[in-house]
Amino acid sequence: MMAMLFAQRVILGKTEFNAVPAKLKAQVADILVNECGLPELVPAEFGGTAEA
């Protein structure tokens, strides 16, 4: 549930991905890449295409 909240905040631009709590980063990355189709918001180390 918290991962979805942070994913939405990243999508809306209210939170940067690097500000997501470490325990949730993998889950948030999965949501952004696989459910929302937004790999450009996720750093490459978490399976996205954004530069760190």
C-alpha positions in Angstrom: 0.0 0.0 0.0 2.8 2.4 0.9 4.7 1.5 -2.3 1.6 2.5 -4.4 1.4 5.8 -2.5 5.1 6.6 -3.2 4.7 5.5 -6.8 1.8 8.0 -7.3 3.9 10.7 -5.6 6.8 10.1 -8.0 4.4 10.1 -11.0 2.9 13.4 -9.9 6.4 14.9 -9.3 5.8 15.5 -5.6 8.6 13.1 -4.6 11.8 12.2 -6.3 12.6 8.5 -6.6 15.7 8.9 -4.6 13.6 10.2 -1.7 11.6 7.0 -1.5 12.5 5.0 1.6 15.1 2.3 0.9 12.8 -0.6 2.0 10.2 0.5 -0.6 12.4 1.4 -3.6 12.3 -2.1 -5.2 8.5 -2.2 -4.9 8.0 1.3 -6.1 10.3 0.7 -9.1 8.3 -2.5 -10.0 5.0 -0.5 -9.9 6.4 2.3 -12.0 8.0 0.1 -14.6 5.6 -2.9 -14.8 2.2 -1.5 -13.9 2.4 2.1 -15.0 4.9 1.8 -17.9 7.1 4.6 -16.7 10.6 3.3 -16.7 11.9 6.8 -17.3 11.1 7.6 -13.7 13.2 4.8 -12.3 17.0 4.7 -12.1 18.8 1.9 -14.1 19.9 0.2 -10.9 16.2 -0.6 -10.2 15.4 -1.6 -13.7 14.4 1.7 -15.2 15.9 4.0 -17.8 16.5 7.2 -15.8 20.0 8.2 -15.1 21.1 8.3 -11.5 
